[in-house]
Amino acid sequence: MDPLRAMKVFIRVIDEGGFAKAARALDMAPAVVTRVIAELEARLGARLLNRTTRRIALTEVGVAYLERARQIVVDVEEAEALASEATKEPRGTVRVLTTPALSVHQIAKHLPEFRRRYPQVSVEISAPGAVEAIDEDFDLTLLVVRQPPDGDFVARRLARSEVILCATPEYLGRRGRPQHPRDLLHHDALIPPISALQRGLTFYAGHFGDDEPAGETYTLVPSASAALRTTHVDTNYAAALQGLGIAGLPSLVVEDALVEHALERVLPGWRLFDLQIWAAVPSRKHLPARTRALLDFLVEVFGGEDRDPWLAAAGCETAFGQVAGVV
C-alpha cells in the first residue's frame, strides 16, 4: 500500500462526503476506494471512520489523523513544486473555489489561453454558490465581496465589478428609457425577493469616495408586483436577455451582452454598488508553481486594479455628471 496515496484518498472521501463521490472525483472504482481505506485502517490498527448506510463520520482518531494527513500532503506537494520549479514548467492540478457567475461568465472563457500557456496544468473548479471567505481545502479561492477581505491568508486584487441596471434595446424601445431612478416604478423589474430589499435600493449620482463632492442620492423601494424575484443571478440574466424587464446585474456577468448590444445599460449616470474580486491563497511558506501560474494569469487577464474592466470593455462606464439624460 502506498501511504501517501491512501492519505489522499482518505482526505477526498471526507471532502466529498462519501465513498461514491470520492470515487467519481478521483476517477476510481468505488470498490477500490473502499479497499484503500480498509487497508489504511488495517495498517494503522485503528478505525478512522464510522460508516452507516447514509453517512460517514470521523472517529476521534480519524479527526487527528485527518489533520496530520492534510499537512503531510501539503508538505509533499510543496516539495514537489519546489523541485518542479527547477524546470520552469508548472504542472499538476489547481483546485479553485469560486462563484457560479464568475466561473461561467469569466473564468471559463479564459481557460483555453491558460491551457495554451501551461499545458501541464489542470484546473479543477468548484462553484457551489456565494464565496465570501477563503476555504483552505482549495489552492485558490476567488472571493466576490463588498469589502476588502481580512484574515490569515494572502489575497491579490483581480478587479472591481459594478452592479448595473440593464435591459434589451427592444424592451427599452417599447417601454421607454428611464431618465431618473424614480422612473423605474413604471417598469417591469427583475429583482431579489422583497425581503432582501427591505431598505430599498439606493442610487448614487456622482463619484464615490471621501475626496469627492457628494452627489444626489435616491432610494427606491421596489414594487411587490415585480416581473421576477429571484436571488439566482443567471436566471435574472436569462430573463433580461428575453426582454422581461430591467435587471440589476454585475458587469462581469453582462459584459458580452453589452458588447454585442444584446443588452443596454440603463441609467448610466447612476451607481448602485460595487463587488470586489479577490484571489486568495492560504498562508503557506511556499506557493506551488501551478497555483502561482494561475494566480498571475488571472491578475493579468482582469487587470489587478480597483477598476471595472468589463464596463470599460463594453464602453459603458458610469458617466459621472450625466444625470437625468443631461450631460
C-alpha positions in Angstrom: 0.0 0.0 0.0 1.2 3.5 -0.9 0.7 5.5 2.3 0.6 8.9 0.6 -1.9 7.7 -2.0 -4.0 6.3 0.8 -3.9 9.6 2.7 -5.1 11.5 -0.5 -8.0 9.0 -0.9 -8.9 9.3 2.7 -8.9 13.2 2.5 -11.0 13.1 -0.6 -13.6 10.8 1.0 -14.0 13.3 3.8 -14.1 16.4 1.5 -16.6 14.8 -0.8 -18.7 13.4 2.0 -18.8 9.8 0.9 -17.0 6.9 -0.9 -19.0 7.1 -4.1 -18.5 10.8 -4.6 -14.8 10.4 -3.8 -14.5 7.6 -6.3 -16.1 9.9 -9.0 -13.8 12.8 -8.1 -10.7 10.6 -8.2 -11.9 8.6 -11.3 -11.6 5.4 -9.4 -13.9 2.5 -8.9 -15.9 2.7 -5.6 -14.6 -0.7 -4.6 -11.0 0.5 -4.9 -11.7 3.5 -2.7 -13.3 1.2 -0.1 -10.3 -1.2 -0.2 -7.8 1.6 0.1 -9.5 2.9 3.3 -9.8 -0.6 4.7 -6.1 -1.2 4.1 -5.2 2.1 5.6 -7.2 1.4 8.8 -5.6 -2.1 8.9 -2.1 -0.7 8.6 -2.8 1.9 11.3 -4.6 -0.6 13.5 -7.3 1.9 14.2 -10.8 2.8 12.8 -10.8 6.2 11.1 -14.4 6.3 10.0 -17.8 5.2 11.4 -20.0 4.1 8.5 -23.7 3.8 8.2 -25.9 3.3 5.1 -26.5 7.1 4.9 -23.4 8.9 6.1 -19.8 8.6 7.3 -18.4 10.2 10.4 -14.8 10.6 11.6 -13.8 8.8 14.8 -11.7 10.6 17.4 -8.6 9.0 15.9 -9.8 9.9 12.4 -10.1 13.6 13.3 -6.5 13.7 14.5 -5.2 11.6 11.5 -7.1 13.9 9.0 -5.4 17.0 10.3 -1.9 15.4 10.1 -2.6 13.8 6.7 -3.6 17.2 5.2 -0.4 18.8 6.4 1.7 15.9 5.1 0.0 16.0 1.7 0.6 19.8 1.5 4.2 19.4 2.5 4.8 16.7 -0.1 3.1 18.8 -2.8 5.2 21.9 -1.8 8.3 19.8 -2.0 7.3 18.5 -5.4 6.5 22.1 -6.5 10.0 23.3 -5.4 11.6 20.5 -7.4 9.4 21.1 -10.5 10.2 24.9 -10.4 13.7 23.9 -11.5 12.3 23.0 -14.9 10.2 26.2 -15.0 7.2 24.2 -16.2 4.2 24.3 -13.8 2.3 21.0 -13.7 -0.4 19.3 -11.7 -3.9 20.3 -10.6 -5.1 23.6 -9.2 -8.2 23.3 -7.1 -10.3 26.6 -7.4 -13.3 27.7 -5.3 -15.4 30.4 -7.0 -18.9 31.6 -7.6 -21.1 30.2 -10.4 -21.4 33.6 -12.1 -17.6 34.3 -12.1 -16.9 30.7 -13.3 -19.4 30.7 -16.1 -19.1 34.2 -17.5 -15.4 34.9 -17.0 -13.1 32.1 -15.9 -14.3 29.6 -18.4 -13.7 31.8 -21.5 -10.1 32.4 -20.4 -9.1 28.8 -19.7 -8.1 28.0 -23.3 -5.4 30.7 -23.2 -4.3 29.4 -19.8 -4.1 25.9 -21.1 -2.1 27.0 -24.1 0.4 28.6 -21.9 0.5 25.9 -19.3 -0.4 22.6 -20.9 0.7 20.5 -17.9 -1.7 22.3 -15.5 -5.2 21.1 -15.0 -7.8 23.3 -13.3 -10.5 21.8 -11.1 -13.3 24.3 -10.3 -15.9 24.1 -7.5 -18.7 26.7 -7.8 -21.4 25.8 -5.2 -22.7 29.3 -4.6 -21.6 32.6 -3.0 -17.9 32.8 -1.9 -17.1 35.4 0.8 -14.4 33.6 2.8 -11.3 31.5 1.9 -11.5 27.8 2.1 -8.1 26.2 2.9 -9.2 22.9 1.2 -8.6 24.7 -2.1 -5.4 26.0 -3.7 -7.1 29.3 -4.8 -10.3 30.9 -3.6 -11.9 33.7 -5.7 -13.8 36.0 -3.4 -16.6 38.2 -4.5 -17.3 40.6 -1.7 -18.5 44.1 -0.9 -15.5 45.0 1.3 -11.8 44.0 1.0 -11.2 40.7 2.7 -9.4 40.3 6.0 -7.9 37.2 7.5 -5.0 34.8 7.8 -4.3 34.4 4.1 -2.7 36.2 1.2 -5.0 37.9 -1.3 -4.5 39.8 -4.5 -7.0 42.1 -6.1 -8.3 41.0 -9.5 -10.8 43.7 -10.3 -13.9 45.6 -9.3 -17.4 44.7 -10.8 -20.1 47.3 -10.7 -23.7 46.2 -10.4 -25.7 48.0 -13.1 -29.2 48.1 -14.5 -29.7 46.8 -18.0 -32.4 45.6 -20.4 -32.8 44.7 -24.1 -32.9 47.6 -26.6 -36.3 46.2 -27.7 -37.8 46.4 -24.2 -36.5 50.0 -23.8 -37.7 51.0 -27.2 -41.2 49.7 -26.3 -41.4 51.0 -22.7 -39.1 54.0 -22.7 -35.6 54.6 -21.3 -35.6 55.8 -17.6 -34.0 59.2 -17.0 -34.2 59.0 -13.2 -34.4 56.1 -10.7 -38.0 57.1 -9.9 -38.9 56.2 -13.5 -38.2 52.6 -12.6 -41.5 52.4 -10.7 -43.2 52.3 -14.1 -41.1 49.4 -15.5 -41.0 45.7 -15.1 -38.3 44.9 -12.6 -36.2 41.7 -12.2 -35.0 41.8 -8.5 -34.1 39.7 -5.5 -37.0 38.8 -3.1 -38.6 41.8 -1.4 -37.4 40.5 2.0 -33.8 41.1 0.8 -34.6 44.7 -0.2 -36.4 45.9 2.9 -34.4 49.1 2.9 -34.8 49.6 -0.8 -32.2 50.3 -3.5 -30.1 53.4 -3.1 -28.8 55.1 -6.3 -25.9 57.5 -6.3 -25.2 60.2 -8.8 -21.5 61.2 -8.9 -18.3 59.7 -7.6 -17.8 57.5 -4.6 -15.2 58.5 -2.1 -14.4 60.9 0.8 -12.4 63.2 -1.5 -15.3 63.7 -3.9 -18.3 66.1 -3.5 -21.5 64.3 -2.6 -23.9 63.9 -5.4 -27.6 63.2 -5.5 -28.9 60.0 -3.9 -32.3 58.4 -4.4 -33.7 55.3 -2.6 -36.2 53.2 -4.4 -38.4 50.7 -2.7 -39.3 48.1 -5.4 -42.9 47.2 -6.1 -44.2 44.0 -4.8 -45.5 43.3 -8.3 -42.1 42.8 -9.9 -41.9 40.8 -13.0 -39.4 38.3 -11.5 -38.0 37.9 -8.0 -35.0 35.6 -7.6 -31.6 35.5 -6.0 -30.2 33.4 -8.9 -28.0 35.7 -11.0 -28.2 33.7 -14.2 -31.9 33.4 -14.1 -32.2 37.2 -13.9 -29.6 37.4 -16.7 -31.5 35.0 -18.9 -34.8 36.7 -18.3 -33.3 40.1 -19.1 -32.0 38.8 -22.4 -35.5 37.6 -23.2 -36.9 41.1 -22.7 -38.8 40.5 -19.5 -37.7 43.8 -17.9 -34.9 45.8 -16.3 -32.4 43.7 -14.2 -29.6 44.7 -11.8 -26.6 42.5 -12.6 -22.8 42.5 -12.1 -20.8 43.8 -15.0 -18.8 40.6 -15.0 -22.0 38.8 -16.0 -23.3 41.1 -18.6 -20.1 42.1 -20.4 -20.6 40.0 -23.5 -24.2 41.0 -23.8 -23.3 44.7 -23.6 -20.5 44.4 -26.1 -22.9 42.6 -28.5 -25.7 45.1 -27.8 -28.0 42.3 -26.7 -28.4 44.4 -23.5 -28.2 48.1 -23.0 -27.1 49.9 -19.8 -29.9 51.8 -18.0 -29.3 55.0 -16.0 -25.5 55.1 -16.8 -25.1 58.2 -14.7 -26.2 56.4 -11.5 -24.4 53.8 -9.4 -25.8 51.1 -7.1 -22.8 49.3 -5.5 -19.6 47.5 -6.4 -18.3 44.0 -5.9 -14.6 43.4 -5.1 -13.0 40.4 -6.8 -10.0 39.0 -5.0 -7.9 35.8 -5.4 -6.8 34.3 -2.1 -4.4 31.6 -1.2 -3.7 30.0 2.2 -0.7 31.5 4.1 1.9 28.9 3.3 5.7 29.1 3.2 5.7 28.1 -0.5 3.2 28.5 -3.2 3.2 25.7 -5.8 4.3 26.8 -9.3 0.9 25.7 -10.8 -1.1 27.9 -8.3 1.2 30.9 -8.8 0.8 30.5 -12.6 -3.0 30.6 -12.4 -2.9 33.4 -9.9 -0.6 35.6 -12.0 -2.7 34.8 -15.1 -5.9 35.9 -13.6 -4.3 39.2 -12.3 -3.0 39.8 -15.9 -6.4 39.0 -17.5 -8.6 41.1 -15.2 -6.1 43.9 -14.6 -5.4 43.6 -10.9 -6.7 47.1 -10.2 -9.5 48.8 -8.4 -11.5 49.4 -11.6 -14.2 47.7 -13.6 -12.6 46.1 -16.8 -15.9 44.7 -18.0 -17.7 48.1 -18.3 -14.6 49.5 -19.9 -14.5 46.8 -22.5 -18.2 47.4 -23.2 -17.7 51.1 -23.5 -20.4 52.0 -20.9 -18.6 53.0 -17.7 -20.5 55.1 -15.3 -20.8 58.6 -16.8 -20.4 60.8 -13.8 -22.2 64.1 -14.3 -24.6 62.6 -16.8 -27.7 62.5 -14.8 -31.3 62.7 -16.0 -30.1 62.4 -19.5 -28.3 65.7 -19.5 -24.5 66.0 -19.8 
